[in-house]
């Protein structure tokens, strides 16, 4: 076994023995399902739409369509005419009653009401379920009075279309968007902080026990030492991402039924739901790789400056957390609140990329990958130039006195 491999195994073994590092790795697998259960528990449809601006466009000339429209208007919905998607400029949701609504009910063939909403971010994506509840409540009242006892589930479908950057997504696509964005978010937050914590433990322990002097006195170059630290950090990151992945799949399996309910037939789609999900996840993973390397370089730079384990554990994770914290704020912001500067922020790319993919701009992934890769390369170049064996051991720059 080569010397570099021995150093890598040593770092991984020491990190995995630390309870705090193990805890940071296992947290995502526990937190993600809890979040999903909380969202799904409160994600059921209701007829409470207070404070929402909703319009109804009735294209049906029959009695039932007119009655449903009047029932919605009595509940605070505005009657309107025109293109439902253009009406979303002034309304949060638009209910569209098609021409064959009455005819479909009378013939017993069933019919559909379309609900168009604008994508307002992850916190607002489930609000259309309340509008669905309102539609079903009003329609059930009308049908019971006009038609008698009828199975509403068989007679009526509510087809949801979510407008995102000029594209209309069905419920399957919006579920895939939520899933891919959530994966990117948790990969950035948890993996970055957990990775920095493991590096702090590995480097801080060696600094405190003065093992780096022994390593650098051995036949190992400073470059090989940094290479070993990088390799061990990537291995630990892979373990962390595996924990995140396990929690993520439980998250998706729990959350999607609460967010995707009913058919999306008749609503334009960007792609098939499964294909869209896989494609978005690939984009997320691709842009995450250089960010992991960037985090490694920054963590090593800060950790190698620490004098002991305690200092390393305080400074390294806190520094990385300050770098990724703006991503936390951007994740919960609605798309229209994101300026162009937000897309230049590297740690936001893993969950902003799905917005571009489903919004019809997959080329953004290549731009994000190029930017993040350049930053990672520059970080490692800076690490190699700024840090050296002499500075690590006694805090001295090349050619200068003690700092």
C-alpha positions as CSV (number, residue, x, y, z in Angstrom):
1,X,0.0,0.0,0.0
2,X,1.4,3.4,-1.0
3,X,2.1,6.2,1.5
4,X,-0.7,8.3,0.1
5,X,-3.2,5.5,0.6
6,X,-2.0,5.0,4.2
7,X,-2.5,8.7,4.9
8,X,-6.0,8.6,3.4
9,X,-7.1,5.6,5.4
10,X,-5.7,7.2,8.6
11,X,-7.7,10.4,8.0
12,X,-10.9,8.5,7.2
13,X,-10.5,6.2,10.3
14,X,-9.9,9.1,12.6
15,X,-12.9,11.1,11.3
16,X,-15.3,8.1,11.5
17,X,-14.3,7.6,15.2
18,X,-15.5,11.2,16.0
19,X,-19.1,11.2,17.3
20,X,-19.7,14.7,16.0
21,X,-18.7,13.7,12.5
22,X,-20.8,10.6,12.6
23,X,-23.7,12.6,13.9
24,X,-23.4,15.2,11.1
25,X,-23.5,12.3,8.6
26,X,-26.6,10.7,10.0
27,X,-28.6,13.8,10.6
28,X,-29.9,14.1,7.0
29,X,-31.2,10.6,7.0
30,X,-33.3,11.5,10.1
31,X,-34.2,15.1,9.3
32,X,-35.4,14.6,5.7
33,X,-38.2,12.1,6.5
34,X,-39.3,14.2,9.5
35,X,-39.6,17.3,7.2
36,X,-41.5,15.3,4.6
37,X,-43.9,13.9,7.2
38,X,-44.6,17.4,8.5
39,X,-45.3,18.8,5.0
40,X,-47.4,15.9,4.0
41,X,-49.4,16.0,7.2
42,X,-50.5,19.6,6.5
43,X,-50.6,19.2,2.7
44,X,-54.1,17.9,2.2
45,X,-56.6,19.9,0.3
46,X,-59.0,22.3,2.0
47,X,-61.5,25.0,0.9
48,X,-59.7,27.7,2.9
49,X,-58.3,30.2,0.3
50,X,-58.5,33.4,2.4
51,X,-56.1,36.1,1.1
52,X,-55.6,34.4,-2.3
53,X,-56.5,36.3,-5.5
54,X,-58.3,33.8,-7.8
55,X,-60.0,34.2,-11.1
56,X,-62.4,31.8,-12.9
57,X,-62.7,31.6,-16.7
58,X,-65.9,29.9,-17.8
59,X,-65.9,28.7,-21.4
60,X,-68.9,26.3,-20.9
61,X,-72.3,27.5,-22.2
62,X,-74.2,24.9,-20.2
63,X,-76.1,25.2,-16.9
64,X,-73.6,23.3,-14.8
65,X,-70.6,25.4,-15.9
66,X,-72.5,28.6,-15.1
67,X,-73.6,27.3,-11.7
68,X,-70.1,26.4,-10.8
69,X,-68.9,29.8,-11.8
70,X,-71.5,31.5,-9.7
71,X,-70.7,29.3,-6.8
72,X,-67.0,30.2,-7.0
73,X,-67.9,33.9,-7.3
74,X,-69.9,33.7,-4.1
75,X,-66.8,32.3,-2.4
76,X,-64.7,35.4,-3.5
77,X,-63.4,34.2,-6.9
78,X,-63.4,36.9,-9.6
79,X,-65.1,36.2,-13.0
80,X,-62.7,36.8,-15.9
81,X,-62.2,36.3,-19.6
82,X,-59.0,35.8,-21.6
83,X,-55.9,33.6,-21.6
84,X,-55.6,31.9,-18.2
85,X,-51.8,32.1,-18.3
86,X,-51.8,35.8,-19.0
87,X,-54.3,36.3,-16.1
88,X,-51.7,34.9,-13.8
89,X,-49.9,38.3,-14.0
90,X,-52.6,39.6,-11.7
91,X,-53.9,36.5,-9.9
92,X,-52.3,33.8,-7.9
93,X,-54.5,31.1,-9.5
94,X,-56.9,30.8,-12.4
95,X,-59.7,28.3,-12.6
96,X,-60.6,27.3,-16.2
97,X,-64.0,25.6,-16.9
98,X,-63.8,24.0,-20.4
99,X,-66.5,24.1,-23.1
100,X,-67.6,20.5,-22.7
101,X,-68.0,20.7,-18.9
102,X,-71.8,20.3,-18.7
103,X,-72.0,17.9,-21.6
104,X,-69.4,15.6,-20.0
105,X,-71.2,15.5,-16.7
106,X,-74.6,14.8,-18.3
107,X,-73.3,12.0,-20.6
108,X,-71.5,10.4,-17.6
109,X,-68.2,10.6,-19.4
110,X,-66.6,12.8,-16.7
111,X,-64.9,16.1,-17.3
112,X,-62.1,18.2,-16.1
113,X,-61.5,21.7,-14.6
114,X,-58.1,23.1,-15.1
115,X,-56.3,25.0,-12.4
116,X,-53.4,27.2,-13.4
117,X,-51.0,28.6,-10.7
118,X,-47.7,30.4,-10.9
119,X,-44.7,28.8,-9.3
120,X,-43.9,30.9,-6.2
121,X,-41.2,28.7,-4.6
122,X,-41.1,25.6,-2.5
123,X,-43.1,27.2,0.4
124,X,-46.0,28.1,-1.8
125,X,-46.2,25.1,-4.1
126,X,-48.7,23.3,-2.0
127,X,-51.1,26.2,-1.8
128,X,-53.0,25.2,-4.9
129,X,-54.3,22.2,-3.0
130,X,-56.5,24.6,-1.1
131,X,-57.9,25.9,-4.4
132,X,-58.5,22.3,-5.4
133,X,-60.5,21.8,-2.2
134,X,-62.6,24.9,-3.0
135,X,-63.3,23.7,-6.6
136,X,-64.4,20.3,-5.3
137,X,-66.6,21.8,-2.6
138,X,-68.4,24.1,-5.0
139,X,-68.7,21.5,-7.7
140,X,-70.1,18.9,-5.3
141,X,-72.8,21.4,-4.1
142,X,-73.8,22.2,-7.7
143,X,-73.9,18.6,-8.9
144,X,-75.9,17.4,-5.8
145,X,-78.5,20.1,-6.5
146,X,-78.7,19.7,-10.3
147,X,-77.8,16.1,-11.0
148,X,-78.4,14.3,-7.7
149,X,-76.1,11.8,-6.0
150,X,-73.0,11.4,-8.1
151,X,-69.5,10.2,-7.5
152,X,-67.4,13.3,-7.7
153,X,-64.2,11.4,-8.1
154,X,-65.5,9.7,-11.2
155,X,-67.2,12.8,-12.6
156,X,-64.5,15.4,-12.1
157,X,-60.8,15.7,-12.6
158,X,-58.8,18.7,-11.6
159,X,-55.8,19.2,-13.9
160,X,-53.1,21.4,-12.4
161,X,-50.7,23.4,-14.5
162,X,-47.9,25.3,-12.8
163,X,-46.4,28.2,-14.7
164,X,-42.6,28.4,-14.5
165,X,-40.6,30.8,-16.7
166,X,-43.2,30.5,-19.5
167,X,-43.5,26.7,-19.3
168,X,-46.6,24.9,-17.8
169,X,-45.6,22.0,-15.7
170,X,-48.0,19.2,-14.6
171,X,-48.1,17.9,-11.1
172,X,-45.6,15.2,-11.9
173,X,-43.1,17.7,-13.2
174,X,-43.5,20.1,-10.2
175,X,-43.0,17.1,-7.9
176,X,-39.8,16.3,-9.7
177,X,-38.7,19.9,-9.4
178,X,-39.4,20.0,-5.7
179,X,-37.5,16.7,-5.2
180,X,-34.4,17.8,-7.2
181,X,-34.3,21.2,-5.6
182,X,-34.6,19.7,-2.1
183,X,-31.7,17.2,-2.9
184,X,-29.5,20.1,-4.1
185,X,-30.4,22.2,-1.0
186,X,-29.6,19.4,1.5
187,X,-26.4,18.4,-0.4
188,X,-25.1,22.0,-0.1
189,X,-26.1,22.6,3.5
190,X,-25.4,19.2,5.2
191,X,-22.6,18.0,3.0
192,X,-20.6,21.3,3.2
193,X,-20.9,21.7,7.0
194,X,-20.3,18.0,7.7
195,X,-17.4,17.9,5.3
196,X,-15.8,20.9,7.0
197,X,-16.3,19.3,10.4
198,X,-14.5,16.1,9.4
199,X,-11.6,18.1,7.9
200,X,-11.4,20.1,11.2
201,X,-11.1,16.9,13.2
202,X,-8.5,15.3,10.9
203,X,-6.3,18.3,10.6
204,X,-6.9,19.7,14.1
205,X,-6.0,16.4,15.7
206,X,-2.7,16.3,13.8
207,X,-1.9,19.9,14.7
208,X,-2.6,19.3,18.4
209,X,-0.6,16.1,18.6
210,X,2.1,17.7,16.4
211,X,1.8,14.8,14.0
212,X,2.2,17.0,10.9
213,X,5.8,17.6,11.8
214,X,6.4,13.9,11.8
215,X,4.6,13.5,8.5
216,X,6.5,16.3,6.8
217,X,9.8,15.0,8.2
218,X,9.0,11.6,6.6
219,X,9.5,11.0,2.9
220,X,6.2,12.7,2.0
221,X,6.0,16.0,0.1
222,X,3.6,18.8,1.1
223,X,1.7,18.3,-2.2
224,X,1.2,14.6,-1.4
225,X,0.0,15.5,2.0
226,X,-2.6,17.9,0.6
227,X,-3.6,15.2,-2.0
228,X,-4.2,12.7,0.7
229,X,-6.3,15.2,2.7
230,X,-8.3,15.9,-0.3
231,X,-8.9,12.2,-1.2
232,X,-9.9,11.4,2.4
233,X,-12.3,14.4,2.4
234,X,-13.9,13.3,-0.8
235,X,-14.4,9.7,0.6
236,X,-16.0,11.2,3.7
237,X,-18.2,13.5,1.5
238,X,-19.3,10.4,-0.5
239,X,-20.4,8.7,2.8
240,X,-22.2,11.9,3.8
241,X,-23.9,12.1,0.4
242,X,-24.9,8.5,0.7
243,X,-26.7,9.3,4.1
244,X,-28.4,12.3,2.4
245,X,-29.4,10.1,-0.5
246,X,-31.0,7.5,1.8
247,X,-33.0,10.2,3.6
248,X,-33.9,11.9,0.4
249,X,-35.5,8.8,-1.1
250,X,-37.6,8.4,2.0
251,X,-38.4,12.1,1.7
252,X,-39.6,11.8,-1.8
253,X,-41.6,8.6,-1.2
254,X,-43.4,10.4,1.7
255,X,-43.8,13.8,0.2
256,X,-44.8,13.2,-3.4
257,X,-48.3,11.7,-2.7
258,X,-49.1,14.8,-0.8
259,X,-48.1,17.1,-3.6
260,X,-49.2,15.1,-6.7
261,X,-52.8,14.0,-6.6
262,X,-54.8,13.4,-9.7
263,X,-54.2,13.3,-13.4
264,X,-52.2,15.8,-15.4
265,X,-53.8,14.9,-18.7
266,X,-54.6,17.8,-20.9
267,X,-52.0,20.0,-19.2
268,X,-48.9,20.7,-21.3
269,X,-45.7,19.0,-20.0
270,X,-42.0,19.8,-20.4
271,X,-41.1,16.1,-20.1
272,X,-42.3,12.8,-18.7
273,X,-42.2,12.9,-14.9
274,X,-39.7,10.1,-14.4
275,X,-37.4,11.3,-17.2
276,X,-37.6,14.8,-15.9
277,X,-36.8,13.7,-12.4
278,X,-33.7,11.7,-13.5
279,X,-32.5,14.5,-15.7
280,X,-32.8,17.1,-13.0
281,X,-31.0,14.9,-10.5
282,X,-28.2,14.4,-12.9
283,X,-27.8,18.1,-13.3
284,X,-27.8,18.6,-9.5
285,X,-25.1,16.0,-9.0
286,X,-22.9,17.4,-11.8
287,X,-22.8,20.9,-10.3
288,X,-22.3,19.6,-6.8
289,X,-19.0,17.9,-7.5
290,X,-16.9,21.1,-8.0
291,X,-18.6,22.6,-4.9
292,X,-17.4,19.7,-2.8
293,X,-13.9,20.3,-4.0
294,X,-14.2,24.0,-3.3
295,X,-15.4,23.3,0.2
296,X,-12.5,20.9,0.7
297,X,-9.9,23.6,-0.3
298,X,-11.5,26.3,1.9
299,X,-11.7,23.9,4.9
300,X,-8.1,22.8,4.5
301,X,-6.9,26.4,4.2
302,X,-8.7,27.4,7.5
303,X,-7.9,24.1,9.3
304,X,-4.2,24.3,8.5
305,X,-4.0,27.7,10.1
306,X,-5.5,26.5,13.4
307,X,-3.2,25.6,16.3
308,X,-5.2,22.9,17.9
309,X,-8.2,20.7,17.5
310,X,-10.6,22.9,19.4
311,X,-9.7,26.0,17.3
312,X,-10.1,24.0,14.1
313,X,-13.5,22.7,15.2
314,X,-14.7,26.2,16.0
315,X,-13.3,28.0,13.0
316,X,-13.6,25.6,10.0
317,X,-17.4,24.7,10.2
318,X,-18.3,28.2,11.1
319,X,-16.4,29.6,8.2
320,X,-18.0,27.2,5.7
321,X,-21.5,27.8,7.3
322,X,-21.1,31.5,6.7
323,X,-20.3,30.7,3.1
324,X,-23.3,28.5,2.5
325,X,-25.9,30.3,4.7
326,X,-27.0,32.7,1.9
327,X,-28.0,29.5,0.0
328,X,-30.5,28.8,2.8
329,X,-32.2,32.1,2.2
330,X,-32.2,31.8,-1.5
331,X,-33.8,28.3,-1.4
332,X,-37.0,29.6,0.2
333,X,-37.2,32.8,-2.0
334,X,-39.7,32.9,-4.9
335,X,-38.1,32.8,-8.3
336,X,-39.1,36.4,-9.2
337,X,-37.2,37.6,-6.1
338,X,-34.0,36.1,-7.4
339,X,-31.8,38.6,-9.2
340,X,-29.1,37.7,-11.7
341,X,-26.5,37.9,-8.9
342,X,-28.1,34.9,-7.2
343,X,-27.2,32.7,-10.1
344,X,-23.6,33.7,-9.7
345,X,-23.5,32.5,-6.2
346,X,-21.9,29.0,-6.4
347,X,-23.5,27.3,-3.4
348,X,-27.0,28.1,-4.7
349,X,-26.4,26.3,-8.0
350,X,-27.5,22.8,-6.9
351,X,-31.0,23.9,-6.2
352,X,-31.3,26.7,-8.8
353,X,-30.3,24.4,-11.6
354,X,-33.6,22.5,-11.5
355,X,-35.5,25.8,-11.9
356,X,-33.6,26.4,-15.1
357,X,-33.9,22.8,-16.3
358,X,-37.7,22.7,-15.9
359,X,-38.0,26.3,-17.0
360,X,-36.6,25.3,-20.4
361,X,-32.9,26.4,-20.0
362,X,-30.8,23.3,-19.5
363,X,-27.7,25.2,-20.8
364,X,-27.4,27.0,-17.4
365,X,-26.0,23.8,-15.9
366,X,-22.9,24.0,-18.2
367,X,-22.4,27.7,-17.2
368,X,-22.7,26.8,-13.5
369,X,-20.4,23.9,-13.8
370,X,-17.7,26.0,-15.5
371,X,-17.9,28.8,-12.9
372,X,-17.8,26.3,-10.0
373,X,-14.9,24.4,-11.5
374,X,-12.9,27.5,-12.0
375,X,-13.5,28.6,-8.4
376,X,-12.5,25.1,-7.1
377,X,-9.2,25.2,-9.2
378,X,-8.4,28.7,-8.0
379,X,-9.0,27.6,-4.4
380,X,-6.6,24.7,-4.7
381,X,-4.0,26.9,-6.4
382,X,-4.3,29.4,-3.6
383,X,-4.0,26.6,-1.0
384,X,-0.8,25.4,-2.6
385,X,0.7,28.9,-2.9
386,X,-0.4,30.3,0.4
387,X,0.2,27.2,2.6
388,X,3.5,25.3,2.9
389,X,5.2,23.0,5.3
390,X,7.1,25.8,7.1
391,X,4.0,27.9,7.6
392,X,1.9,24.9,8.8
393,X,4.5,24.0,11.5
394,X,5.7,27.4,12.8
395,X,3.5,29.9,11.0
396,X,6.2,31.3,8.7
397,X,5.9,32.4,5.1
398,X,8.6,31.5,2.6
399,X,11.4,34.1,2.9
400,X,9.8,35.9,5.8
401,X,10.2,35.9,9.6
402,X,7.8,34.6,12.2
403,X,4.2,36.0,11.9
